[in-house]
Amino acid sequence: MHEDEGSTPDKLQAMLDVIARSEPAGGGGQADVGRLKADAAKAASVLIEFYGDAALERARLIERRSPQSHFARMVTAEIGRRGKLPPRS
């Protein structure tokens, strides 16, 4: 089942919204950066699970919708680093 380009499953969107709201407002320190990287890796995993090979395109779509979001850029970069993943069975 394919979704419209702009749609995101409710559960996934809710998770991304919660994580994005947890972004530090600036000057958060090393602990916040580490947590943000871990959250970005978690979000990347969820996108890969939901979208497989289309995860990078989906992450870029989310990033375009939130151009000021450092978190969205981190998720896109994390998916890009992982490269092509084998499909889940």
PDB file of N, CA, C and O in Angstrom, chain B, residues numbered from 101:
ATOM      1  N   MET B 101       0.844  -1.171   0.000  1.00  0.00           N
ATOM      2  CA  MET B 101       0.000   0.000   0.000  1.00  0.00           C
ATOM      3  C   MET B 101       0.894   1.241   0.000  1.00  0.00           C
ATOM      4  O   MET B 101       1.726   1.417   0.890  1.00  0.00           O
ATOM      5  N   HIS B 102       0.716   2.084  -0.991  1.00  0.00           N
ATOM      6  CA  HIS B 102       1.484   3.325  -1.075  1.00  0.00           C
ATOM      7  C   HIS B 102       0.633   4.479  -0.580  1.00  0.00           C
ATOM      8  O   HIS B 102      -0.578   4.522  -0.795  1.00  0.00           O
ATOM      9  N   GLU B 103       1.286   5.400   0.081  1.00  0.00           N
ATOM     10  CA  GLU B 103       0.585   6.563   0.602  1.00  0.00           C
ATOM     11  C   GLU B 103       0.870   7.751  -0.295  1.00  0.00           C
ATOM     12  O   GLU B 103       1.815   7.744  -1.084  1.00  0.00           O
ATOM     13  N   ASP B 104       0.033   8.775  -0.159  1.00  0.00           N
ATOM     14  CA  ASP B 104       0.291  10.019  -0.882  1.00  0.00           C
ATOM     15  C   ASP B 104       1.624  10.569  -0.438  1.00  0.00           C
ATOM     16  O   ASP B 104       2.073  10.308   0.678  1.00  0.00           O
ATOM     17  N   GLU B 105       2.262  11.335  -1.315  1.00  0.00           N
ATOM     18  CA  GLU B 105       3.592  11.864  -1.006  1.00  0.00           C
ATOM     19  C   GLU B 105       3.616  12.621   0.305  1.00  0.00           C
ATOM     20  O   GLU B 105       4.593  12.536   1.049  1.00  0.00           O
ATOM     21  N   GLY B 106       2.567  13.353   0.598  1.00  0.00           N
ATOM     22  CA  GLY B 106       2.573  14.176   1.793  1.00  0.00           C
ATOM     23  C   GLY B 106       2.088  13.490   3.049  1.00  0.00           C
ATOM     24  O   GLY B 106       2.152  14.076   4.129  1.00  0.00           O
ATOM     25  N   SER B 107       1.607  12.272   2.941  1.00  0.00           N
ATOM     26  CA  SER B 107       1.048  11.631   4.129  1.00  0.00           C
ATOM     27  C   SER B 107       2.101  10.848   4.898  1.00  0.00           C
ATOM     28  O   SER B 107       3.080  10.363   4.331  1.00  0.00           O
ATOM     29  N   THR B 108       1.879  10.740   6.180  1.00  0.00           N
ATOM     30  CA  THR B 108       2.753   9.980   7.075  1.00  0.00           C
ATOM     31  C   THR B 108       1.844   9.235   8.027  1.00  0.00           C
ATOM     32  O   THR B 108       0.895   9.824   8.546  1.00  0.00           O
ATOM     33  N   PRO B 109       2.099   7.955   8.276  1.00  0.00           N
ATOM     34  CA  PRO B 109       1.250   7.240   9.235  1.00  0.00           C
ATOM     35  C   PRO B 109       1.176   7.990  10.557  1.00  0.00           C
ATOM     36  O   PRO B 109       2.167   8.562  11.009  1.00  0.00           O
ATOM     37  N   ASP B 110       0.003   7.986  11.173  1.00  0.00           N
ATOM     38  CA  ASP B 110      -0.227   8.757  12.400  1.00  0.00           C
ATOM     39  C   ASP B 110       0.781   8.437  13.492  1.00  0.00           C
ATOM     40  O   ASP B 110       1.300   9.351  14.133  1.00  0.00           O
ATOM     41  N   LYS B 111       1.070   7.162  13.717  1.00  0.00           N
ATOM     42  CA  LYS B 111       1.996   6.762  14.773  1.00  0.00           C
ATOM     43  C   LYS B 111       3.391   7.325  14.516  1.00  0.00           C
ATOM     44  O   LYS B 111       4.044   7.828  15.429  1.00  0.00           O
ATOM     45  N   LEU B 112       3.838   7.236  13.271  1.00  0.00           N
ATOM     46  CA  LEU B 112       5.152   7.755  12.901  1.00  0.00           C
ATOM     47  C   LEU B 112       5.191   9.270  13.059  1.00  0.00           C
ATOM     48  O   LEU B 112       6.144   9.813  13.618  1.00  0.00           O
ATOM     49  N   GLN B 113       4.155   9.959  12.568  1.00  0.00           N
ATOM     50  CA  GLN B 113       4.140  11.416  12.663  1.00  0.00           C
ATOM     51  C   GLN B 113       4.129  11.869  14.113  1.00  0.00           C
ATOM     52  O   GLN B 113       4.806  12.837  14.463  1.00  0.00           O
ATOM     53  N   ALA B 114       3.380  11.192  14.952  1.00  0.00           N
ATOM     54  CA  ALA B 114       3.337  11.545  16.374  1.00  0.00           C
ATOM     55  C   ALA B 114       4.719  11.397  17.005  1.00  0.00           C
ATOM     56  O   ALA B 114       5.145  12.250  17.784  1.00  0.00           O
ATOM     57  N   MET B 115       5.420  10.310  16.666  1.00  0.00           N
ATOM     58  CA  MET B 115       6.754  10.089  17.214  1.00  0.00           C
ATOM     59  C   MET B 115       7.718  11.182  16.740  1.00  0.00           C
ATOM     60  O   MET B 115       8.500  11.707  17.533  1.00  0.00           O
ATOM     61  N   LEU B 116       7.662  11.519  15.465  1.00  0.00           N
ATOM     62  CA  LEU B 116       8.550  12.560  14.938  1.00  0.00           C
ATOM     63  C   LEU B 116       8.239  13.914  15.581  1.00  0.00           C
ATOM     64  O   LEU B 116       9.153  14.682  15.880  1.00  0.00           O
ATOM     65  N   ASP B 117       6.957  14.205  15.794  1.00  0.00           N
ATOM     66  CA  ASP B 117       6.576  15.471  16.423  1.00  0.00           C
ATOM     67  C   ASP B 117       7.121  15.575  17.846  1.00  0.00           C
ATOM     68  O   ASP B 117       7.645  16.618  18.240  1.00  0.00           O
ATOM     69  N   VAL B 118       6.999  14.496  18.614  1.00  0.00           N
ATOM     70  CA  VAL B 118       7.484  14.501  19.997  1.00  0.00           C
ATOM     71  C   VAL B 118       8.992  14.700  20.025  1.00  0.00           C
ATOM     72  O   VAL B 118       9.499  15.504  20.807  1.00  0.00           O
ATOM     73  N   ILE B 119       9.705  13.978  19.183  1.00  0.00           N
ATOM     74  CA  ILE B 119      11.160  14.096  19.164  1.00  0.00           C
ATOM     75  C   ILE B 119      11.576  15.487  18.704  1.00  0.00           C
ATOM     76  O   ILE B 119      12.496  16.076  19.272  1.00  0.00           O
ATOM     77  N   ALA B 120      10.918  16.014  17.694  1.00  0.00           N
ATOM     78  CA  ALA B 120      11.270  17.342  17.184  1.00  0.00           C
ATOM     79  C   ALA B 120      11.034  18.419  18.246  1.00  0.00           C
ATOM     80  O   ALA B 120      11.797  19.382  18.326  1.00  0.00           O
ATOM     81  N   ARG B 121       9.997  18.266  19.051  1.00  0.00           N
ATOM     82  CA  ARG B 121       9.729  19.247  20.117  1.00  0.00           C
ATOM     83  C   ARG B 121      10.781  19.179  21.213  1.00  0.00           C
ATOM     84  O   ARG B 121      10.943  20.125  21.984  1.00  0.00           O
ATOM     85  N   SER B 122      11.495  18.065  21.283  1.00  0.00           N
ATOM     86  CA  SER B 122      12.498  17.916  22.328  1.00  0.00           C
ATOM     87  C   SER B 122      13.834  18.547  21.938  1.00  0.00           C
ATOM     88  O   SER B 122      14.796  18.483  22.703  1.00  0.00           O
ATOM     89  N   GLU B 123      13.897  19.154  20.755  1.00  0.00           N
ATOM     90  CA  GLU B 123      15.140  19.806  20.325  1.00  0.00           C
ATOM     91  C   GLU B 123      15.522  20.891  21.306  1.00  0.00           C
ATOM     92  O   GLU B 123      14.658  21.639  21.765  1.00  0.00           O
ATOM     93  N   PRO B 124      16.801  20.995  21.638  1.00  0.00           N
ATOM     94  CA  PRO B 124      17.234  22.081  22.516  1.00  0.00           C
ATOM     95  C   PRO B 124      17.089  23.430  21.812  1.00  0.00           C
ATOM     96  O   PRO B 124      17.243  23.529  20.595  1.00  0.00           O
ATOM     97  N   ALA B 125      16.792  24.455  22.588  1.00  0.00           N
ATOM     98  CA  ALA B 125      16.598  25.790  22.026  1.00  0.00           C
ATOM     99  C   ALA B 125      17.925  26.446  21.672  1.00  0.00           C
ATOM    100  O   ALA B 125      17.934  27.531  21.091  1.00  0.00           O
ATOM    101  N   GLY B 126      19.024  25.828  22.002  1.00  0.00           N
ATOM    102  CA  GLY B 126      20.337  26.391  21.703  1.00  0.00           C
ATOM    103  C   GLY B 126      21.186  26.409  22.954  1.00  0.00           C
ATOM    104  O   GLY B 126      20.680  26.649  24.050  1.00  0.00           O
ATOM    105  N   GLY B 127      22.477  26.157  22.798  1.00  0.00           N
ATOM    106  CA  GLY B 127      23.375  26.158  23.934  1.00  0.00           C
ATOM    107  C   GLY B 127      23.080  25.039  24.917  1.00  0.00           C
ATOM    108  O   GLY B 127      23.328  25.191  26.113  1.00  0.00           O
ATOM    109  N   GLY B 128      22.561  23.930  24.441  1.00  0.00           N
ATOM    110  CA  GLY B 128      22.142  22.841  25.306  1.00  0.00           C
ATOM    111  C   GLY B 128      23.272  22.016  25.868  1.00  0.00           C
ATOM    112  O   GLY B 128      23.082  21.349  26.885  1.00  0.00           O
ATOM    113  N   GLY B 129      24.438  22.028  25.257  1.00  0.00           N
ATOM    114  CA  GLY B 129      25.560  21.260  25.772  1.00  0.00           C
ATOM    115  C   GLY B 129      25.693  19.889  25.145  1.00  0.00           C
ATOM    116  O   GLY B 129      24.867  19.470  24.334  1.00  0.00           O
ATOM    117  N   GLN B 130      26.749  19.200  25.538  1.00  0.00           N
ATOM    118  CA  GLN B 130      27.085  17.893  24.967  1.00  0.00           C
ATOM    119  C   GLN B 130      26.017  16.837  25.220  1.00  0.00           C
ATOM    120  O   GLN B 130      25.723  16.042  24.328  1.00  0.00           O
ATOM    121  N   ALA B 131      25.429  16.809  26.418  1.00  0.00           N
ATOM    122  CA  ALA B 131      24.427  15.789  26.741  1.00  0.00           C
ATOM    123  C   ALA B 131      23.231  15.900  25.807  1.00  0.00           C
ATOM    124  O   ALA B 131      22.711  14.885  25.343  1.00  0.00           O
ATOM    125  N   ASP B 132      22.790  17.126  25.527  1.00  0.00           N
ATOM    126  CA  ASP B 132      21.657  17.332  24.633  1.00  0.00           C
ATOM    127  C   ASP B 132      21.996  16.893  23.214  1.00  0.00           C
ATOM    128  O   ASP B 132      21.153  16.305  22.536  1.00  0.00           O
ATOM    129  N   VAL B 133      23.203  17.164  22.756  1.00  0.00           N
ATOM    130  CA  VAL B 133      23.612  16.771  21.412  1.00  0.00           C
ATOM    131  C   VAL B 133      23.625  15.250  21.299  1.00  0.00           C
ATOM    132  O   VAL B 133      23.158  14.694  20.305  1.00  0.00           O
ATOM    133  N   GLY B 134      24.155  14.584  22.311  1.00  0.00           N
ATOM    134  CA  GLY B 134      24.173  13.126  22.309  1.00  0.00           C
ATOM    135  C   GLY B 134      22.775  12.542  22.289  1.00  0.00           C
ATOM    136  O   GLY B 134      22.508  11.583  21.565  1.00  0.00           O
ATOM    137  N   ARG B 135      21.881  13.116  23.084  1.00  0.00           N
ATOM    138  CA  ARG B 135      20.489  12.653  23.113  1.00  0.00           C
ATOM    139  C   ARG B 135      19.811  12.899  21.780  1.00  0.00           C
ATOM    140  O   ARG B 135      19.063  12.054  21.289  1.00  0.00           O
ATOM    141  N   LEU B 136      20.075  14.064  21.193  1.00  0.00           N
ATOM    142  CA  LEU B 136      19.481  14.409  19.904  1.00  0.00           C
ATOM    143  C   LEU B 136      19.966  13.457  18.819  1.00  0.00           C
ATOM    144  O   LEU B 136      19.182  13.044  17.964  1.00  0.00           O
ATOM    145  N   LYS B 137      21.263  13.099  18.842  1.00  0.00           N
ATOM    146  CA  LYS B 137      21.785  12.139  17.862  1.00  0.00           C
ATOM    147  C   LYS B 137      21.133  10.775  18.038  1.00  0.00           C
ATOM    148  O   LYS B 137      20.790  10.115  17.057  1.00  0.00           O
ATOM    149  N   ALA B 138      20.961  10.354  19.287  1.00  0.00           N
ATOM    150  CA  ALA B 138      20.307   9.069  19.552  1.00  0.00           C
ATOM    151  C   ALA B 138      18.856   9.095  19.080  1.00  0.00           C
ATOM    152  O   ALA B 138      18.375   8.121  18.501  1.00  0.00           O
ATOM    153  N   ASP B 139      18.158  10.200  19.322  1.00  0.00           N
ATOM    154  CA  ASP B 139      16.775  10.334  18.866  1.00  0.00           C
ATOM    155  C   ASP B 139      16.696  10.335  17.342  1.00  0.00           C
ATOM    156  O   ASP B 139      15.773   9.761  16.764  1.00  0.00           O
ATOM    157  N   ALA B 140      17.664  10.979  16.694  1.00  0.00           N
ATOM    158  CA  ALA B 140      17.692  11.003  15.227  1.00  0.00           C
ATOM    159  C   ALA B 140      17.916   9.599  14.680  1.00  0.00           C
ATOM    160  O   ALA B 140      17.298   9.214  13.687  1.00  0.00           O
ATOM    161  N   ALA B 141      18.791   8.837  15.316  1.00  0.00           N
ATOM    162  CA  ALA B 141      19.038   7.459  14.877  1.00  0.00           C
ATOM    163  C   ALA B 141      17.772   6.622  15.049  1.00  0.00           C
ATOM    164  O   ALA B 141      17.451   5.790  14.200  1.00  0.00           O
ATOM    165  N   LYS B 142      17.049   6.846  16.158  1.00  0.00           N
ATOM    166  CA  LYS B 142      15.802   6.115  16.405  1.00  0.00           C
ATOM    167  C   LYS B 142      14.753   6.477  15.347  1.00  0.00           C
ATOM    168  O   LYS B 142      14.074   5.601  14.811  1.00  0.00           O
ATOM    169  N   ALA B 143      14.631   7.764  15.056  1.00  0.00           N
ATOM    170  CA  ALA B 143      13.671   8.207  14.050  1.00  0.00           C
ATOM    171  C   ALA B 143      14.040   7.663  12.669  1.00  0.00           C
ATOM    172  O   ALA B 143      13.163   7.276  11.896  1.00  0.00           O
ATOM    173  N   ALA B 144      15.342   7.635  12.362  1.00  0.00           N
ATOM    174  CA  ALA B 144      15.794   7.081  11.080  1.00  0.00           C
ATOM    175  C   ALA B 144      15.404   5.613  10.980  1.00  0.00           C
ATOM    176  O   ALA B 144      14.967   5.157   9.923  1.00  0.00           O
ATOM    177  N   SER B 145      15.559   4.871  12.072  1.00  0.00           N
ATOM    178  CA  SER B 145      15.188   3.454  12.083  1.00  0.00           C
ATOM    179  C   SER B 145      13.694   3.270  11.820  1.00  0.00           C
ATOM    180  O   SER B 145      13.288   2.366  11.090  1.00  0.00           O
ATOM    181  N   VAL B 146      12.886   4.134  12.419  1.00  0.00           N
ATOM    182  CA  VAL B 146      11.439   4.042  12.216  1.00  0.00           C
ATOM    183  C   VAL B 146      11.095   4.345  10.762  1.00  0.00           C
ATOM    184  O   VAL B 146      10.281   3.645  10.159  1.00  0.00           O
ATOM    185  N   LEU B 147      11.704   5.378  10.197  1.00  0.00           N
ATOM    186  CA  LEU B 147      11.441   5.707   8.790  1.00  0.00           C
ATOM    187  C   LEU B 147      11.847   4.550   7.887  1.00  0.00           C
ATOM    188  O   LEU B 147      11.125   4.211   6.949  1.00  0.00           O
ATOM    189  N   ILE B 148      12.991   3.947   8.162  1.00  0.00           N
ATOM    190  CA  ILE B 148      13.454   2.815   7.352  1.00  0.00           C
ATOM    191  C   ILE B 148      12.480   1.650   7.490  1.00  0.00           C
ATOM    192  O   ILE B 148      12.170   0.972   6.511  1.00  0.00           O
ATOM    193  N   GLU B 149      12.000   1.421   8.713  1.00  0.00           N
ATOM    194  CA  GLU B 149      11.052   0.328   8.929  1.00  0.00           C
ATOM    195  C   GLU B 149       9.754   0.557   8.149  1.00  0.00           C
ATOM    196  O   GLU B 149       9.226  -0.372   7.538  1.00  0.00           O
ATOM    197  N   PHE B 150       9.240   1.790   8.168  1.00  0.00           N
ATOM    198  CA  PHE B 150       7.991   2.096   7.489  1.00  0.00           C
ATOM    199  C   PHE B 150       8.157   2.179   5.973  1.00  0.00           C
ATOM    200  O   PHE B 150       7.294   1.708   5.233  1.00  0.00           O
ATOM    201  N   TYR B 151       9.252   2.769   5.505  1.00  0.00           N
ATOM    202  CA  TYR B 151       9.369   3.114   4.092  1.00  0.00           C
ATOM    203  C   TYR B 151      10.440   2.363   3.320  1.00  0.00           C
ATOM    204  O   TYR B 151      10.503   2.479   2.096  1.00  0.00           O
ATOM    205  N   GLY B 152      11.279   1.601   3.998  1.00  0.00           N
ATOM    206  CA  GLY B 152      12.308   0.824   3.308  1.00  0.00           C
ATOM    207  C   GLY B 152      13.205   1.715   2.459  1.00  0.00           C
ATOM    208  O   GLY B 152      13.769   2.693   2.950  1.00  0.00           O
ATOM    209  N   ASP B 153      13.332   1.368   1.179  1.00  0.00           N
ATOM    210  CA  ASP B 153      14.201   2.122   0.276  1.00  0.00           C
ATOM    211  C   ASP B 153      13.749   3.566   0.069  1.00  0.00           C
ATOM    212  O   ASP B 153      14.548   4.408  -0.341  1.00  0.00           O
ATOM    213  N   ALA B 154      12.490   3.861   0.343  1.00  0.00           N
ATOM    214  CA  ALA B 154      11.973   5.222   0.164  1.00  0.00           C
ATOM    215  C   ALA B 154      12.189   6.087   1.409  1.00  0.00           C
ATOM    216  O   ALA B 154      11.742   7.233   1.442  1.00  0.00           O
ATOM    217  N   ALA B 155      12.866   5.559   2.430  1.00  0.00           N
ATOM    218  CA  ALA B 155      13.045   6.299   3.683  1.00  0.00           C
ATOM    219  C   ALA B 155      13.803   7.607   3.480  1.00  0.00           C
ATOM    220  O   ALA B 155      13.453   8.622   4.083  1.00  0.00           O
ATOM    221  N   LEU B 156      14.832   7.596   2.644  1.00  0.00           N
ATOM    222  CA  LEU B 156      15.606   8.818   2.432  1.00  0.00           C
ATOM    223  C   LEU B 156      14.751   9.893   1.769  1.00  0.00           C
ATOM    224  O   LEU B 156      14.824  11.063   2.143  1.00  0.00           O
ATOM    225  N   GLU B 157      13.939   9.501   0.783  1.00  0.00           N
ATOM    226  CA  GLU B 157      13.059  10.484   0.148  1.00  0.00           C
ATOM    227  C   GLU B 157      12.054  11.032   1.148  1.00  0.00           C
ATOM    228  O   GLU B 157      11.754  12.226   1.141  1.00  0.00           O
ATOM    229  N   ARG B 158      11.530  10.159   2.014  1.00  0.00           N
ATOM    230  CA  ARG B 158      10.570  10.592   3.032  1.00  0.00           C
ATOM    231  C   ARG B 158      11.228  11.554   4.018  1.00  0.00           C
ATOM    232  O   ARG B 158      10.630  12.559   4.403  1.00  0.00           O
ATOM    233  N   ALA B 159      12.455  11.246   4.425  1.00  0.00           N
ATOM    234  CA  ALA B 159      13.171  12.131   5.344  1.00  0.00           C
ATOM    235  C   ALA B 159      13.407  13.495   4.697  1.00  0.00           C
ATOM    236  O   ALA B 159      13.280  14.528   5.354  1.00  0.00           O
ATOM    237  N   ARG B 160      13.745  13.496   3.426  1.00  0.00           N
ATOM    238  CA  ARG B 160      13.946  14.780   2.728  1.00  0.00           C
ATOM    239  C   ARG B 160      12.658  15.576   2.645  1.00  0.00           C
ATOM    240  O   ARG B 160      12.675  16.802   2.748  1.00  0.00           O
ATOM    241  N   LEU B 161      11.529  14.878   2.457  1.00  0.00           N
ATOM    242  CA  LEU B 161      10.232  15.550   2.431  1.00  0.00           C
ATOM    243  C   LEU B 161       9.948  16.206   3.785  1.00  0.00           C
ATOM    244  O   LEU B 161       9.516  17.357   3.849  1.00  0.00           O
ATOM    245  N   ILE B 162      10.196  15.464   4.860  1.00  0.00           N
ATOM    246  CA  ILE B 162      10.001  16.023   6.208  1.00  0.00           C
ATOM    247  C   ILE B 162      10.927  17.219   6.416  1.00  0.00           C
ATOM    248  O   ILE B 162      10.525  18.226   7.000  1.00  0.00           O
ATOM    249  N   GLU B 163      12.154  17.109   5.944  1.00  0.00           N
ATOM    250  CA  GLU B 163      13.118  18.208   6.089  1.00  0.00           C
ATOM    251  C   GLU B 163      12.657  19.445   5.313  1.00  0.00           C
ATOM    252  O   GLU B 163      12.781  20.565   5.806  1.00  0.00           O
ATOM    253  N   ARG B 164      12.128  19.248   4.102  1.00  0.00           N
ATOM    254  CA  ARG B 164      11.635  20.392   3.309  1.00  0.00           C
ATOM    255  C   ARG B 164      10.461  21.076   4.011  1.00  0.00           C
ATOM    256  O   ARG B 164      10.299  22.292   3.920  1.00  0.00           O
ATOM    257  N   ARG B 165       9.646  20.285   4.710  1.00  0.00           N
ATOM    258  CA  ARG B 165       8.499  20.861   5.433  1.00  0.00           C
ATOM    259  C   ARG B 165       8.937  21.619   6.674  1.00  0.00           C
ATOM    260  O   ARG B 165       8.212  22.491   7.153  1.00  0.00           O
ATOM    261  N   SER B 166      10.106  21.301   7.199  1.00  0.00           N
ATOM    262  CA  SER B 166      10.610  21.934   8.420  1.00  0.00           C
ATOM    263  C   SER B 166      12.034  22.421   8.175  1.00  0.00           C
ATOM    264  O   SER B 166      12.973  21.900   8.778  1.00  0.00           O
ATOM    265  N   PRO B 167      12.211  23.405   7.306  1.00  0.00           N
ATOM    266  CA  PRO B 167      13.569  23.805   6.922  1.00  0.00           C
ATOM    267  C   PRO B 167      14.427  24.340   8.064  1.00  0.00           C
ATOM    268  O   PRO B 167      15.653  24.350   7.956  1.00  0.00           O
ATOM    269  N   GLN B 168      13.810  24.783   9.149  1.00  0.00           N
ATOM    270  CA  GLN B 168      14.574  25.304  10.286  1.00  0.00           C
ATOM    271  C   GLN B 168      14.958  24.208  11.275  1.00  0.00           C
ATOM    272  O   GLN B 168      15.680  24.469  12.237  1.00  0.00           O
ATOM    273  N   SER B 169      14.481  22.976  11.045  1.00  0.00           N
ATOM    274  CA  SER B 169      14.679  21.909  12.015  1.00  0.00           C
ATOM    275  C   SER B 169      16.027  21.216  11.841  1.00  0.00           C
ATOM    276  O   SER B 169      16.259  20.497  10.869  1.00  0.00           O
ATOM    277  N   HIS B 170      16.900  21.450  12.803  1.00  0.00           N
ATOM    278  CA  HIS B 170      18.196  20.770  12.820  1.00  0.00           C
ATOM    279  C   HIS B 170      17.966  19.266  12.969  1.00  0.00           C
ATOM    280  O   HIS B 170      18.702  18.465  12.394  1.00  0.00           O
ATOM    281  N   PHE B 171      16.946  18.882  13.740  1.00  0.00           N
ATOM    282  CA  PHE B 171      16.639  17.478  13.954  1.00  0.00           C
ATOM    283  C   PHE B 171      16.280  16.787  12.634  1.00  0.00           C
ATOM    284  O   PHE B 171      16.750  15.679  12.374  1.00  0.00           O
ATOM    285  N   ALA B 172      15.461  17.422  11.807  1.00  0.00           N
ATOM    286  CA  ALA B 172      15.080  16.833  10.518  1.00  0.00           C
ATOM    287  C   ALA B 172      16.318  16.611   9.652  1.00  0.00           C
ATOM    288  O   ALA B 172      16.422  15.595   8.965  1.00  0.00           O
ATOM    289  N   ARG B 173      17.247  17.550   9.684  1.00  0.00           N
ATOM    290  CA  ARG B 173      18.490  17.387   8.911  1.00  0.00           C
ATOM    291  C   ARG B 173      19.310  16.228   9.459  1.00  0.00           C
ATOM    292  O   ARG B 173      19.924  15.485   8.693  1.00  0.00           O
ATOM    293  N   MET B 174      19.323  16.068  10.792  1.00  0.00           N
ATOM    294  CA  MET B 174      20.075  14.966  11.400  1.00  0.00           C
ATOM    295  C   MET B 174      19.487  13.607  11.000  1.00  0.00           C
ATOM    296  O   MET B 174      20.229  12.664  10.728  1.00  0.00           O
ATOM    297  N   VAL B 175      18.158  13.512  10.966  1.00  0.00           N
ATOM    298  CA  VAL B 175      17.509  12.256  10.570  1.00  0.00           C
ATOM    299  C   VAL B 175      17.860  11.928   9.126  1.00  0.00           C
ATOM    300  O   VAL B 175      18.198  10.786   8.813  1.00  0.00           O
ATOM    301  N   THR B 176      17.784  12.920   8.245  1.00  0.00           N
ATOM    302  CA  THR B 176      18.117  12.710   6.836  1.00  0.00           C
ATOM    303  C   THR B 176      19.562  12.252   6.697  1.00  0.00           C
ATOM    304  O   THR B 176      19.849  11.326   5.939  1.00  0.00           O
ATOM    305  N   ALA B 177      20.467  12.891   7.418  1.00  0.00           N
ATOM    306  CA  ALA B 177      21.887  12.516   7.352  1.00  0.00           C
ATOM    307  C   ALA B 177      22.095  11.091   7.870  1.00  0.00           C
ATOM    308  O   ALA B 177      22.888  10.339   7.302  1.00  0.00           O
ATOM    309  N   GLU B 178      21.395  10.715   8.937  1.00  0.00           N
ATOM    310  CA  GLU B 178      21.530   9.373   9.506  1.00  0.00           C
ATOM    311  C   GLU B 178      21.079   8.315   8.505  1.00  0.00           C
ATOM    312  O   GLU B 178      21.742   7.290   8.346  1.00  0.00           O
ATOM    313  N   ILE B 179      19.964   8.553   7.834  1.00  0.00           N
ATOM    314  CA  ILE B 179      19.487   7.599   6.832  1.00  0.00           C
ATOM    315  C   ILE B 179      20.481   7.523   5.678  1.00  0.00           C
ATOM    316  O   ILE B 179      20.760   6.437   5.170  1.00  0.00           O
ATOM    317  N   GLY B 180      21.012   8.662   5.266  1.00  0.00           N
ATOM    318  CA  GLY B 180      22.008   8.684   4.190  1.00  0.00           C
ATOM    319  C   GLY B 180      23.260   7.905   4.557  1.00  0.00           C
ATOM    320  O   GLY B 180      23.845   7.238   3.703  1.00  0.00           O
ATOM    321  N   ARG B 181      23.676   7.981   5.808  1.00  0.00           N
ATOM    322  CA  ARG B 181      24.867   7.247   6.258  1.00  0.00           C
ATOM    323  C   ARG B 181      24.649   5.737   6.232  1.00  0.00           C
ATOM    324  O   ARG B 181      25.575   4.971   5.967  1.00  0.00           O
ATOM    325  N   ARG B 182      23.434   5.324   6.505  1.00  0.00           N
ATOM    326  CA  ARG B 182      23.156   3.886   6.568  1.00  0.00           C
ATOM    327  C   ARG B 182      23.162   3.227   5.200  1.00  0.00           C
ATOM    328  O   ARG B 182      23.349   2.016   5.091  1.00  0.00           O
ATOM    329  N   GLY B 183      22.958   4.027   4.149  1.00  0.00           N
ATOM    330  CA  GLY B 183      22.974   3.478   2.807  1.00  0.00           C
ATOM    331  C   GLY B 183      21.833   2.518   2.556  1.00  0.00           C
ATOM    332  O   GLY B 183      20.812   2.549   3.244  1.00  0.00           O
ATOM    333  N   LYS B 184      22.014   1.678   1.579  1.00  0.00           N
ATOM    334  CA  LYS B 184      20.973   0.742   1.191  1.00  0.00           C
ATOM    335  C   LYS B 184      20.901  -0.405   2.190  1.00  0.00           C
ATOM    336  O   LYS B 184      21.900  -1.071   2.459  1.00  0.00           O
ATOM    337  N   LEU B 185      19.719  -0.625   2.731  1.00  0.00           N
ATOM    338  CA  LEU B 185      19.539  -1.681   3.725  1.00  0.00           C
ATOM    339  C   LEU B 185      18.737  -2.827   3.124  1.00  0.00           C
ATOM    340  O   LEU B 185      17.888  -2.603   2.261  1.00  0.00           O
ATOM    341  N   PRO B 186      18.998  -4.044   3.568  1.00  0.00           N
ATOM    342  CA  PRO B 186      18.199  -5.164   3.078  1.00  0.00           C
ATOM    343  C   PRO B 186      16.769  -5.043   3.570  1.00  0.00           C
ATOM    344  O   PRO B 186      16.536  -4.555   4.676  1.00  0.00           O
ATOM    345  N   PRO B 187      15.792  -5.488   2.754  1.00  0.00           N
ATOM    346  CA  PRO B 187      14.394  -5.388   3.183  1.00  0.00           C
ATOM    347  C   PRO B 187      14.135  -6.267   4.398  1.00  0.00           C
ATOM    348  O   PRO B 187      14.736  -7.331   4.552  1.00  0.00           O
ATOM    349  N   ARG B 188      13.226  -5.804   5.263  1.00  0.00           N
ATOM    350  CA  ARG B 188      12.856  -6.586   6.450  1.00  0.00           C
ATOM    351  C   ARG B 188      11.907  -7.681   6.041  1.00  0.00           C
ATOM    352  O   ARG B 188      11.098  -7.504   5.129  1.00  0.00           O
ATOM    353  N   SER B 189      12.001  -8.834   6.721  1.00  0.00           N
ATOM    354  CA  SER B 189      11.083  -9.922   6.406  1.00  0.00           C
ATOM    355  C   SER B 189      10.010 -10.062   7.447  1.00  0.00           C
ATOM    356  O   SER B 189       9.150 -10.935   7.334  1.00  0.00           O
TER     357      SER B 189
END
